[in-house]
Amino acid sequence: MTDELQSKRGTNGEPGSMVATVSKFLRLLQRPYVAGAAGWSVVCRLPVYLMSLALVLVVREQGGSYAQAGLVSALYAVGMAVGGPFVARRMDRTNPRNALLLTGLVYPSALTALVWWTEPATPGQLVLALTAGVALPPGNACMRSLWARIPLAEEERETAYLWEALLAELLITSAPLLFAVLMVTGSASTALTTVAVVGGVGAMGLGTTRLLRTRTAGDGATPPGTAEDGTSPESTGSQGARGVLGPLRNTGMPALLLVMAAASVPVGLMTLAIPAFVDEQGSPGHTGVVYACWGIGSAVGALLLGRSQSERPVHRRFPWLLLAYAGGTALPLLATSEVTLALALAVGSAPIALVSASEMSLVSRLADSDKAAEAFTWASLATVIGDALGQQIGGLLVEPLAARGVFAVAAIVSLAASAGAFAFRGPFAGEHRPAPAPA
């Protein structure tokens, strides 16, 4: 009855679509043990979206230079890149509870020591920054691999990844604001320590949820990385040799990672072009408001358009979403003021969360279930690398080309990413592997 009513309450872009999408989220979170895991995962992931900036602010507060702050932040990022796949692989081979509890202790400990017991860019601080990056609690990989493994209907799984994409947009927008509030009530050092401890508590909370601790009574799901008899694939040898490449052995995964990285380059380019454009208008203080429109547009787009996510196979839907994303990336070229830029960003960002949700669905489709956490970690690294490359290129181009020129480059790169997705539709289809059946 509910589905019949929802089908009469509007199509994409109408208020009924937003209500229907929210209803789908609520039904998903009402499944046994899911809400607890989802809630703790939000707490666990708070540091992901602000720690690099927080480290820069802390080192500057300690009296360090921007060069020293950049070095500390860069080593933290290197630790994430090196440690992420390793931690995720351990999660796949054993119960993820162990990795979550360990990182939940090591991560805040390393950052607390870095903040209060080291000086800018000293060897101790550099080692602790690297250690903290390696020990970042794998909340993203854990939760996204859980969605791939627990018994859900295909539409529910699509809804789960749309939820993940929307959550990322909300955290990207709200986490820096939370850090700013903490800084108002204290120092950058206190704020960073608080966020690190909260993230560690979130990781341990996620690690002790019933969804990870026990076989789900209502759904019949087996804890990730565990066979039906309670043994791990590593101990039984049933999964065979994993190899150095792990999930990258699937021919579709490298192609997907390449497209994901290319699609992230425009985000990095826009990160430089937006403040440059606002500065050209003579109001640099309005940059934060314009940025906020970018994130808000993506979140609203997910709610308004998310209802149509399952209408066609994801490997066929993905290229068209990237094409829409390319069109949205080109809209800032029409901006003539900061107001019109904010409007262009709000409208143009509507497909971004849908693109992210489709990327996660493709990862879960292409990766074997016993390699899901590692596959999602590689996917996250691909987007981080693309974003960082875009920021580097944008920094080099913003002066000679001005903001409008960087916007044009971003549109061209996003169009190329879309072309790549169309070219790789075959590998993206993958081999059909039945997902865990719903109860």
N, C-alpha and C positions, 0 to 999 in steps of 0.2 A: 504494500500500500504506500509506504513512504517513497519508494522509487517511482511509483506511478504519479504521485503528487509532484515530485521534483521534476519529472519530465514535462509537466505542464506549467512550470514556474519560470519560464524564460529560457532564452538561448544565450550563447556566449556574449558577454559584454553587458547583459542585463542583471539587475539586482538579484534575480533568482539564481543565477549562476554562482554568485558569491555565497549565497546561503547554502546552496547545494554542496559547494566545495568545503565549506566549514563543517557541514553535517557529516561529510565523508571523513574529515579529520577526526571528529568527535567519535564516530563509530569505530574508527581504527584504534583510537586511544582507549576505548572501553573494552577491548579484548583483554582476556586474562593476563595480568602481569605486565602488560605493555606500558601502561601509564607510568608506573614506577621507574622502569628502565628509561623511558623517554624523558622523564623529568630530571633524573640524575644526569643523563647525558647532556642536557642543556647546561647544568652547573659545571660539568666536567669540561665543556668546550669553551667556556668564557675566555680563558687565557689565549686561545688560538688566534683570536681576532684582534688582539691589542698588544701582545707581549713585545713584539719587535719595536713598536713605538715607545712602549713603556721603558724598555731597556735604554733607548736613546735618551729619554728624559731623565732617567736615574743617573746615568753616567755624566750627563751635563750638570745635574744637581750636585754630583760629587766633585765638580770642578774640572771634569775632563773636557777635551775638545770634541768637535763634531767628528773628526777623523777617528778618535778613540771610540766614540759612541758607535760610529758606523762599523768599526771592527768588531766590537762586542756583539752588536746585533747580527752582523754577518755570520759570526761563528755560531750563534744560536740557530740561525737558519741552516747552516751546514750540518749542525747536529740533527736537526729535524730531517734533512734530506738523507743523511746516512743512517740514522737510527730508525726512522719511520718504517721502512720496509722490513728491517730486521725484527722489530717489535711485533709488527703485524704478522710476520711469518711464524713467530712463536705463538701468537694468538691462534693462528689456524691449526697449528700442530698440537696444541694443548688447549685446555680451557682458558678462555680470555680473562677469566677472573684473576689468574696469577699475574698477568701483565698489568692489569688495571690496579691491583693492590700494590704492586711493586712501584710502578710509576707514580701512583698516588702518594707514596712516601718520598721517593727520590726527588721528584720534580720540585715541590715546594721547599725541600731541604736545600737543594742546590741554589735556587734563586734567593732564598733567605740569606744563605752564606755569601752569595755574590753581592747582595745589597748592603749588608751590615758589616762584613768582615774583610772586604777587599777594596782596593783603590782602582781608579780608572786604568783599564788596559794592562794591569799587572798580570804576570803569568797565572796567578791563582784565579783572577777574574775571568780570564780567557778560557781556562779549563772548565770553570763552573758554567760559563755560558754554553760551551759545547756540550757539557753533561746535561744541562737543563734541556737543550734542544733534543738530545737523544731520548731523554726521559719524558718528553711531552706525553701526557696521558692520551692513549689512542681512542678518544671518544668517538670521533667521526668514523673511523674504520670499524670500530666495534658495533656501533648502532646500525650503520649501513649494511654491514655483513649480516647482522641479525635480521634485518628486513628481508634479506635474500634467503634466509634459512628457515624462518618460522613459517608454519603453514598458512598461506594467504591465497585468496583468489587473485588472478592476474590484475584485476582492477584495483584491488586493495593494495597490491604491491606498488602499482603506479602511484596511488595516493600516498603511500609511505614515502616514496622518493620525492614527490611534490612537497610533502611536509618537510623533508630534509632541506630541500632547496629554499623554501620559504623561511625556515628557521635560520639558515645561513644568512639570508638577506637581513633578517631582523637582528641577528647578533652582530653583523658587520656594522649596522647602524647604531645599535644601542650600547654595545660593549665600550667603544671609546667615550660615549657620553657618561657611562657608569664610572669609567676611570677618571674622567674630568671631575665628577662629583666627589670621588674619593680624594682627589688632589686638593679640592677646595677645603675639605675637612682635615687635611693633613699634608704630607709631603709626597713627592713622587715615589720615594722609597717605601713609605708606608702603604701607599696605594698598590704598588707592585707586589709587595709581600702579601697583602690582603687577597689580591686576585689569585696569586699563586697558591695560597693555602686553600682558598675556595675551590679552585680547580682540582687540587689534590683530594679534598673531601668529596667532590663530585665523582672523581674516578673510583674512590673506594666505595662510595655509595652505589655506583653503577655495578661494580664488581660483586656486590653482595645482594643484588636484586634477585628475586626468585626466577626471573627469566634466564639468568645465567647460572643460578645455583642448582636448580632442579629441572627435571623434565616437566614441561608445562602440562599440568593436569588436564586443562580444558582443551588444549590444542593438540596434544600428543607430540609436541616438538622435542627433539633431542637437543641438549645444549651444544652450541657450536663446537666443532672440533672433537666431538665425542661420538663413538659408535653406539649402537643400540644396547650393547652389553656393558657400556660404561667405560670401555677402553678407548684410548686415543688412536687415531689412524697411524700415528708414528710408531706406537708400540705393536700394532698388529701387522703393519706393513701392507695393509690393504690398499693404500693409495699409491703405492709404488714410489719410485724415485721422483723427487720434486725437481731437482736440477737447480742450477744457479738462476735461471730466468723465471722459474715459478710460473705465475699466470701469464707472463709475457710469451710463453711458448704457443699460446693460442694466436693464430694468424690475425684475427680481428683486433686483438688488444693493442699491438703496436700502432696500427692504423688509427684506432680510436684515440690513443694517447697523443698522437701527432695532431689530430684534428682538435682535440681539447686544448692542447698547448697553443695552437694557432688561434683558436677562438678566444683565448685569454690575453693574447698580445694586445688587442684593441682596448681591453680594460686598463692595462698599464699605460697605454698611450693616452687614454682619456684622463687618467689620474693626473697627468702633467698638463694636458691641454685645458682642462676645466679651470684650474686656478689661474693659468696664463690668460685665458679669455676674460675671466672676471677682473683680473688685474688690468688688462687692457681697457676695460670699461671704467677704471678708476675707483673701484669699490672692492678691494681685496678682502675686506672684512666680511663680505657676503658669501665667501667661498663655501663655508660650511652649510649654509642654507641651500645653495645650489646643489652641492653634493647630496644632501638629504633627499632632494627631489629624485635623484637618480635611483637611490635605494627604495624609496617609497613606491615609485612607479613599477619597479620589478615585483615588489610584494603584492601590490594591487593587481598586477597582471596575472600573478599566480592564482589569486583568489577568483578573478573574473573569468579567466580562460582555462583554469585547471580542469573543469568538468569535461572537456573534450579530449583529455589526455589519452584515453584508451580507445578512441574511435578508429585508429589504424595502427598497424604494427609499429613499434618504436623505431626500428631501423629505417622505415619509410618516412616516419614523422620527423625524425631528427634533422635531415637535411633541409626540410622546409622551414623548420623552426630557426635554423641557423641563417637561412635566407631572410627571414623576418627580422632576425637579430641584426643582420647586415644593413637592412633598410633602416632600422632604428638607429644604428650607429651613424648613419649618414645624416639624420635629421639635424644635429647641431650645426651642420654647414649652413642651414637656413637661419640660424640665430643672428639677431642684430643687436641684442641687449642681454643683460643677465637674466631678465624676466623671460624672454623668449628662449634663452638657453635652458633655463630651469624647466620650462614647458616641454621643450624638445627632449630633454633627458627623461622627464617623467613619462612621456608617451613612448619614446624610443626604447626604454628599458623594459617595457612590458613583457617581451619574450624571454628575458634573461633567466628568470627562475625556471621557466618551462624547459629551456635548453639544459640547465643544470640537472633537472629531474630526469630528462631523457638520457643524459650522459650516465647518470647513476643506474638507470634501468638497463642500459646497454652493458655496463660493467657487470651487473649481476647476471645478465644473459650470457655473456661471453666467458666469464670466469667459472671454473668448477667451484662447487660449494665449499670444498675444503681449502680453497685458496682465496676466498672472498675478501677477507680482511686485508691481505697483501695487495690484491687487485685494486681495492678502493684506495689504499695508500699510494700506490703508483699513480692512480688517477688524480689524487689531490696534488701530488708533486708535479704532475704535468701542468696543472693550472697555475701553480705557484711559479714554476719556471717561465711559463708564457707571460704571466703578469709582470714578473721581474724584468724579462727581456723587453717587454713593451715600455716599462718605465725607463729603462736605460736608453732605448731608442728615442723615446719622447723627450728625454732630457737633452739629447744631442740635436733634436730637430726643432725644438720649440723656439729657439732664437732665430735661426735662419728662415724658418717657414711660418712662424707665428702660430697662434692657437688654431686658426682655421686650416692651415696646412697640415697640422697634426691630426685634426679631425678627419681630413681627407685620407690620410694614410691609414687611420683606424678603419674607415669604411672599406678601403681597398683590401686590407688584411682580413677583415671579417667576411668579405665576399669570397676571398680565396679559401677561407676555412669552410664556407658553405659548399664551394665547388668540390673540395676534398671529401666532404661528407657524402655528396651525391656520387662521387667516384667510388667510394668504399662501401656502398650500400650492400653489396654482396657479402664481403667479409663481416660486416656488422650483423647480418642475419644470423650468423653462427650456426652451430648444430643444435637441433632441438633437444633440450634436456628438460624433462618435466620438473617444474618447481614443486616444492613441498605442497601437497594438496591441503586446501582448507578443511577445517573440521566440518 
